[in-house]
Amino acid sequence: MLTPLLLVGLLVAVFVGFNIGGSSTGVAFGPAVGSGTVTKLAAAGLMTGFALLGGYTVGKNVIRTMGGEIVPSSQFTLAASVAVLFFVGLALLVSNLFGVPASTSMTAVGAIAGLGVATDTIVWEVMGRIVSWWLVAPIAAFWVCAVIGRYLYPYLDAKLPLGSADGIVERRHAGPVPYPAPAPDAELRDVAGVVLVVGIGCYMAFSAGASNVANAVAPLVGSGAIDPNQGVLLAGGAIGIGAFTIARRTLDTVGNDLTDLPLLAALIVEVVAASLITFLSAIGIPASLAVSATMSIVGLGWGRATRTTTLPEAAGAAMAGEEPTAEARVDALAADGTGPGGAPGDDRSVRPIGEEDPDALAATELFDPATTGRVIVLWILTPSISALASYLLFEYVPVF
């Protein structure tokens, strides 16, 4: 029966899902929108559909973890569930107002942990496993992309000089309905690159849904107020509303302010981040797509820049206490996108490691330090606000 308290709980869950949609859409489709591959409207539609698919398939594992393993499900009374979801939504709203993709999983787990600490029911073994993966995941994302950037990226760039989507895709109409189509003079290689970037963006949306639907509805499912299937539909619909509305700000932040990625770099970042989050969701770990995606960007750019120095040269300089012979810059990727040496499709134009020109790897800035600092601060701030507010409520307000 739909009681007034349950109605409030459902509205709060929609509020949380709404903010999740605003945050995760920017992470999933920011690179594609920033490169001109898809519009913001198309990104919102794709985000909605694939987030629902991810939540319905893999996301139920995360719902089970957050709805009864961090703290016993008996602690999720309807009133407690509403309170936890409210603090999650409030923290995410603060993040979205600043136009930054928040760590929704960390924020939701923080609120549940606040409940567990206040009631002395938190399962520290489960929390320890979750936090351990939170530390491992961004490190893994960084180093996987660093290896790709140092050893594979220049050759991929030579074979697949994707550049941007300008001139590759044009809008056509079937009656009043617009649809994308390859431009008449677009090369098959370029069209394939655009399709790959959109496809991987959908994969990221799938992984975001797998990880994030639990953040909106796990307390309600844990309390028994709704079943997992109903929770997925509720959260997926709310994510869609956020994707079509407030996601425009985070799409601008990730697609334009935070980084200026060529399509090839965007594709690599999306593959690594989405694969990592999908794996963690499959084993029931609520993890942050925002953190993994950003660390993938940093690792890829750093690895690309280190090609100016060989490993023996770097080791020798370190042992001698000397400054490195070349500065590793995270903006190295911005010089790419048309094939090294202007010879698309010819991997012989790639210079060996140690012979790369440092100036050629710094055409423009890949990372905006001010924007990056704002992102990191809010990643820490939002789960802290959620956990502290949740703890204070359950510790000092008798009704809960």
C-alpha positions in Angstrom: 0.0 0.0 0.0 1.2 3.5 -0.9 1.6 5.2 2.4 2.6 8.9 2.7 6.0 7.9 4.0 6.5 5.5 1.1 5.5 8.2 -1.3 8.1 10.5 0.2 10.6 7.7 -0.2 9.8 7.2 -3.8 10.0 11.0 -4.5 13.4 11.1 -2.8 14.6 8.1 -4.8 13.6 10.0 -8.0 15.4 13.0 -6.7 18.6 10.9 -6.2 18.2 9.3 -9.6 17.7 12.7 -11.2 21.0 13.9 -9.8 22.7 10.6 -10.8 21.6 11.2 -14.4 22.9 14.7 -14.3 26.3 13.5 -13.1 26.8 10.2 -15.0 25.7 11.4 -18.4 28.6 13.9 -18.5 31.1 11.1 -17.7 29.6 8.7 -20.2 29.1 11.0 -23.2 31.2 14.1 -22.3 34.1 13.1 -24.7 31.6 12.2 -27.5 29.7 15.5 -27.1 32.9 17.5 -26.7 34.3 16.1 -30.0 31.1 16.8 -31.8 30.2 13.1 -32.3 26.7 13.3 -30.7 24.4 16.1 -29.6 23.4 16.6 -26.0 19.9 15.4 -26.8 21.1 12.2 -28.4 23.5 11.6 -25.5 20.6 11.9 -23.0 18.4 9.4 -25.0 21.3 6.9 -25.2 22.1 7.4 -21.6 18.6 6.6 -20.5 18.2 3.4 -22.5 21.6 1.9 -21.7 21.5 2.9 -18.0 18.2 0.9 -17.7 19.8 -2.1 -19.4 22.8 -2.0 -17.1 20.7 -1.7 -14.0 18.4 -4.5 -15.0 21.2 -6.9 -15.8 24.4 -6.3 -13.7 23.1 -3.6 -11.3 21.0 -5.9 -9.2 24.3 -7.3 -7.7 25.2 -3.8 -6.4 21.7 -3.3 -5.1 22.1 -6.5 -3.0 25.4 -5.2 -1.6 24.2 -1.8 -0.7 20.7 -2.9 0.5 21.8 -5.5 3.0 25.5 -6.2 3.2 27.1 -2.9 4.4 24.5 -2.8 7.2 21.9 -5.4 7.8 18.7 -4.8 5.8 16.8 -4.7 9.1 18.3 -1.2 9.6 16.6 0.1 6.5 13.3 1.0 8.0 11.2 3.1 5.7 12.0 6.3 7.6 15.8 5.5 7.7 15.7 4.7 3.9 14.1 8.1 3.1 16.7 9.9 5.3 19.7 8.1 3.7 18.4 8.8 0.2 17.8 12.4 1.0 21.4 13.0 2.1 22.7 11.2 -1.0 20.5 13.5 -3.2 21.5 16.6 -1.3 25.2 15.9 -1.7 24.8 15.1 -5.4 22.8 18.3 -6.0 25.6 20.4 -4.6 28.0 18.7 -7.0 25.7 19.2 -10.0 25.2 22.8 -9.2 28.9 23.2 -9.6 28.8 21.4 -12.9 31.0 18.6 -11.7 30.3 14.8 -12.2 30.1 13.5 -8.7 31.1 10.2 -7.3 27.6 8.9 -6.8 28.6 5.5 -5.4 31.0 6.9 -2.8 28.3 9.4 -1.8 25.6 6.7 -1.4 28.0 4.3 0.5 29.0 7.3 2.7 25.3 7.8 3.7 24.8 4.1 4.5 28.0 4.0 6.4 26.8 7.0 8.5 23.7 4.9 9.4 25.8 1.9 10.3 28.3 3.8 12.5 25.5 5.6 14.3 23.6 2.3 15.0 26.8 0.3 15.5 25.7 -2.2 12.8 28.2 -1.5 10.0 29.9 -4.6 8.6 33.5 -3.4 8.5 34.6 -6.4 6.5 32.3 -5.4 3.6 33.2 -1.7 4.0 36.9 -2.7 3.9 36.4 -4.6 0.7 34.6 -1.7 -0.9 37.1 0.9 0.1 40.0 -1.4 -1.0 38.5 -1.5 -4.5 38.0 2.3 -4.4 41.8 2.6 -4.0 42.7 -0.1 -6.5 40.3 1.0 -9.3 41.7 4.5 -10.1 45.3 3.2 -9.8 44.5 0.4 -12.2 42.8 2.8 -14.6 45.8 5.1 -14.5 48.4 2.4 -15.2 46.5 0.5 -17.8 46.1 3.8 -19.8 49.6 4.9 -19.0 50.9 1.7 -20.6 48.6 2.2 -23.6 49.7 5.8 -23.9 53.5 5.0 -23.8 53.6 1.8 -26.0 50.4 1.7 -28.2 48.8 5.0 -28.6 51.1 6.6 -31.2 50.7 3.5 -33.4 47.0 3.5 -33.0 46.9 7.2 -33.8 48.9 6.6 -37.0 46.6 3.8 -38.1 43.4 5.6 -37.0 43.8 9.4 -37.3 40.2 10.0 -36.1 40.6 13.7 -35.3 37.1 15.1 -34.6 33.7 14.3 -35.9 33.5 17.5 -38.0 32.7 16.7 -41.6 32.2 13.0 -40.9 28.5 12.9 -39.8 25.7 15.1 -41.1 22.1 15.4 -40.0 19.4 14.2 -42.4 15.6 14.0 -42.0 13.1 11.3 -42.6 10.0 13.5 -42.7 10.2 15.5 -39.4 12.5 13.0 -37.7 16.2 13.9 -37.9 18.9 11.1 -38.0 22.7 11.0 -38.4 24.3 9.8 -41.6 27.8 9.7 -43.0 28.8 12.8 -45.0 29.2 12.1 -48.7 33.0 12.6 -48.6 33.6 10.9 -45.3 36.1 8.0 -45.3 35.0 4.6 -44.0 37.8 4.7 -41.4 36.5 8.0 -40.0 32.9 6.8 -39.9 34.0 3.6 -38.2 35.8 5.7 -35.6 32.7 7.8 -34.9 30.5 4.6 -34.5 33.1 3.2 -32.1 33.1 6.3 -29.9 29.3 6.3 -29.7 29.2 2.6 -29.1 31.7 2.9 -26.3 29.7 5.8 -24.8 26.7 3.5 -24.7 28.9 0.9 -23.0 29.8 3.6 -20.4 26.1 4.4 -19.9 25.5 0.6 -19.4 28.3 0.5 -16.8 26.9 3.7 -15.1 23.5 2.1 -14.8 25.0 -1.1 -13.5 26.8 0.8 -10.7 24.4 3.7 -10.0 20.8 2.4 -9.9 21.6 1.0 -6.5 22.5 4.4 -5.3 19.0 5.6 -5.8 16.9 2.7 -4.6 19.1 0.2 -2.5 17.7 1.5 0.8 14.1 1.1 -0.4 14.8 -2.4 -1.7 16.6 -3.3 1.5 13.6 -2.2 3.5 11.3 -4.4 1.4 9.2 -1.3 0.3 9.9 -2.2 -3.4 11.4 -5.2 -5.2 14.6 -5.0 -7.3 12.8 -4.8 -10.6 10.7 -1.9 -9.5 13.7 -0.2 -8.1 15.6 -0.5 -11.5 12.7 1.0 -13.4 12.2 3.8 -10.9 15.9 4.7 -10.9 16.3 4.3 -14.6 13.5 6.6 -15.3 14.8 9.2 -12.9 18.3 9.0 -14.4 16.7 9.7 -17.8 15.0 12.8 -16.5 18.4 14.1 -15.1 20.1 13.2 -18.4 17.7 15.4 -20.4 17.9 18.3 -18.0 20.8 19.1 -15.6 23.3 16.8 -17.4 23.9 19.7 -19.9 26.3 21.3 -17.4 28.3 18.2 -16.7 28.5 17.5 -20.4 30.1 20.9 -20.8 32.5 20.3 -18.0 33.7 16.9 -19.1 33.5 17.6 -22.9 34.9 21.1 -23.0 36.4 22.4 -19.7 38.1 19.4 -18.2 39.8 18.0 -21.2 40.1 18.4 -25.0 40.3 14.8 -26.2 40.7 13.6 -29.8 38.3 10.8 -30.7 40.9 8.0 -30.4 41.9 9.1 -26.8 38.2 9.3 -25.9 37.6 5.8 -27.2 40.5 4.4 -25.1 39.4 6.2 -22.0 35.8 5.0 -22.4 36.8 1.3 -22.9 39.1 1.2 -19.9 36.8 3.0 -17.5 33.6 1.2 -18.6 35.2 -2.2 -18.4 36.6 -1.6 -15.0 33.2 -0.4 -13.6 31.3 -3.2 -15.2 33.7 -5.8 -13.7 33.3 -4.2 -10.2 29.5 -4.0 -10.6 29.4 -7.7 -11.5 31.1 -8.6 -8.2 28.8 -6.3 -6.3 31.2 -3.4 -5.6 29.7 0.1 -5.9 32.4 2.0 -7.7 32.9 5.5 -9.2 32.8 5.9 -13.0 33.8 9.5 -12.6 37.0 8.7 -10.8 38.0 5.9 -13.1 37.3 7.9 -16.3 39.3 10.9 -15.1 42.3 8.8 -13.9 42.2 7.0 -17.3 42.5 10.4 -19.0 45.4 11.4 -16.8 47.2 8.0 -17.3 46.8 8.1 -21.0 48.2 11.6 -21.3 51.1 10.9 -18.9 52.0 7.7 -20.6 52.0 9.4 -24.0 54.3 12.2 -22.7 56.8 9.8 -21.2 57.8 8.6 -24.7 60.4 11.3 -24.7 62.6 9.3 -22.3 63.6 5.7 -22.3 63.5 3.6 -19.1 67.3 3.3 -18.9 67.6 7.0 -19.2 65.0 7.7 -16.6 66.6 5.1 -14.2 70.1 6.5 -14.7 68.9 10.1 -14.0 67.1 9.0 -10.9 70.2 7.1 -9.5 72.4 10.1 -10.3 70.0 12.5 -8.6 69.6 14.4 -11.8 66.5 16.1 -13.2 64.8 14.1 -15.9 65.9 14.9 -19.5 62.3 15.4 -20.6 59.2 16.7 -18.8 56.2 14.4 -18.7 53.2 16.4 -19.6 49.6 15.3 -19.4 48.7 17.6 -22.3 50.6 15.3 -24.7 47.4 13.8 -26.3 46.3 17.2 -27.7 49.0 17.1 -30.3 47.6 13.9 -31.8 44.5 13.1 -33.8 45.8 13.3 -37.4 48.5 10.7 -37.3 52.1 11.3 -36.3 54.1 13.2 -38.9 51.1 13.9 -40.9 51.2 10.5 -42.5 47.9 8.8 -41.6 48.0 5.0 -41.8 51.8 4.8 -41.8 53.1 3.5 -38.4 56.6 4.0 -39.7 56.1 7.7 -39.0 56.0 7.0 -35.2 59.3 8.0 -33.6 60.9 5.4 -31.2 60.7 6.0 -27.5 63.4 8.4 -26.5 63.3 10.3 -29.8 59.9 12.0 -29.4 60.0 15.8 -29.5 58.8 17.2 -26.2 57.5 20.3 -27.9 55.4 18.3 -30.3 53.6 16.7 -27.4 52.4 20.0 -26.0 50.4 21.6 -28.7 47.7 22.7 -26.3 46.7 21.9 -22.8 44.8 18.6 -22.3 44.0 19.3 -18.7 42.8 22.5 -17.1 44.4 22.4 -13.6 41.7 24.7 -12.1 38.8 22.5 -13.3 40.6 19.3 -12.3 41.2 20.7 -8.8 37.5 21.6 -8.5 36.5 18.0 -9.5 38.8 16.4 -6.9 37.6 18.7 -4.1 34.0 17.9 -4.8 34.7 14.1 -5.1 36.0 14.3 -1.5 33.4 16.8 -0.3 30.2 15.1 -1.5 30.6 11.7 0.3 31.9 13.5 3.4 28.8 15.7 3.5 26.6 12.6 3.0 28.3 10.5 5.7 28.5 13.2 8.3 24.9 14.3 7.9 23.6 10.7 8.0 25.6 10.0 11.1 24.4 13.1 13.0 20.8 12.4 12.1 20.8 8.7 13.2 22.9 9.4 16.3 21.0 12.4 17.7 17.4 12.4 16.3 15.4 9.8 18.3 12.7 9.3 15.7 15.2 7.5 13.5 
